[in-house]
Amino acid sequence: MSLIFDAHLDLAMNAMEWNRDLTLPVTNIRESERLLNDKPDRRNGTVSLDAMRKGDVGICVATQIARHVKPQNKLPGWKSAEQAWAQTQGQLAWYKSMESKGEMTQIKTLNDLNVHINNWNTNSNKAIGYILSLEGADSIISMEHLNVAFEYGLRAIGPAHYGPGTYAYGTDSSGGIGLKGRRLLDEIEKLNLILDVTHLCDISFWETIERFSGPIWASHSNCRSIVPNNRQFDDRQIKELIKRNSIIGVCLDAWMIVPNWRKGISDPKKMDLSLEKVVDHIDHICQLSGNCDSVGIGSDLDGAFGNEQCPFDIDKITDLQKIKFVLKERGYSNSNIDNILHKNFIRFLKKTWS
């Protein structure tokens, strides 16, 4: 197997809001949800720490996520920034409990990264390495709170999620970053946090790019030229990210892979949705860049969907290993496959943290 770096997993959200014991095998989690129907992916989950270990998914970017919704916003979320902050702190407590149990280990520095990679390659008792990221910055009440988050190990942050946020406009909304957004970006740059431009609407994306000079990645984003939707990046945005030495993690959520997907209705097999279609997005980014140095995997496989809404040849996260065979059939060399599966994101972190 090949080491896989997954740049986007919502592990704590699944543990705390979906009430999943992620130390168990995926089959056990599915069985425990046999009679539940409160979430769209009940009985269809694909991710657990056990499955990650078995699939050699040894490093991930793991999120905190809590949206603060204003009165006019109809999206689900917390009614105040203080509630959202408290939710992220509960998620942090879960990560720390997983560390205490030996299931996970936090990666905050270059030394942490090097030690973890060595341990992963040499030890049989493996803890999943995670880089802590905040998906949507609504829970950051003040810049003092951002500094507190940095101290406990936050290393990446996305200013917005879905809809209008406190600091930027996200997916399915439109607007700029404003004074609060500019102040947030300046503090992110000062702390050398990684800025995750995933979910930024086009206007906020370009204003952010103009303002921010620090490290940038897109943890889980696909190509608008293949799936014409504002959630994806157009070629001009992708080229700008390549120019900025960013890495784009390709996502495995069905509606982001093929056009005309209808959530809760479409079927992966009937849509002929296989990993071949995922590799189409990887290949498109490689063609735009002229090499294989700007793309990786940001599966989002536990982002409120399961195997009912991902490629039909993915049953569990262990099946990410199949991507290398599809790439091989497309003519990608072993070294380029390694770049895509893990080396690009690792190289990015080493450069950022050096």
LINKA-V763892 format. One record per backbone hydrogen bond with DSSP energy under -1.0 kcal/mol. NH is the residue of the N-H (numbers start at 1). CO is the residue of the C=O. If there is no record, write none. Layout:
NH:CO
NH:CO
This chain:
4:56
5:341
6:59
7:297
9:61
14:10
15:11
16:12
17:13
18:13
20:14
22:20
24:21
29:25
30:26
31:27
32:28
34:31
36:33
42:39
44:41
49:22
52:48
53:49
54:50
55:51
56:53
57:52
58:56
59:4
60:129
61:6
62:131
63:9
64:133
69:78
73:70
78:67
84:80
85:81
86:82
87:83
88:84
89:85
90:86
91:87
92:88
93:89
94:90
95:91
96:92
97:93
98:94
99:95
100:96
101:97
102:99
103:98
104:98
105:128
107:130
113:109
114:110
115:111
116:112
117:113
118:114
119:115
120:116
121:117
122:118
123:119
126:124
128:103
129:58
130:105
131:60
133:62
134:156
135:64
137:159
140:137
141:139
146:142
147:143
148:144
149:145
150:146
151:147
152:148
153:150
154:149
155:132
156:132
157:194
158:134
163:171
165:168
170:163
171:161
173:170
181:177
182:178
183:179
184:180
185:181
186:182
187:183
188:184
189:185
190:186
191:187
193:188
194:155
195:215
196:157
197:217
200:197
201:169
205:201
206:202
207:203
208:204
209:205
210:206
211:207
212:208
217:195
218:247
221:249
224:233
226:223
227:223
229:227
232:229
233:222
238:234
239:235
240:236
241:237
242:238
243:239
244:240
245:242
246:241
248:294
249:218
250:296
252:299
254:309
256:253
257:254
258:254
265:262
266:262
271:267
272:269
273:268
274:272
277:274
279:275
280:276
282:278
283:279
284:280
285:281
286:282
287:283
288:284
289:285
290:286
296:248
298:250
300:8
303:300
304:302
307:44
309:306
312:273
314:311
317:46
319:316
320:317
321:318
322:319
323:320
326:322
327:323
328:324
329:325
330:326
331:328
332:327
337:333
338:334
339:335
340:336
341:337
342:338
343:338
344:339
346:342
347:343
348:344
349:345
350:346
351:347
352:348
353:349
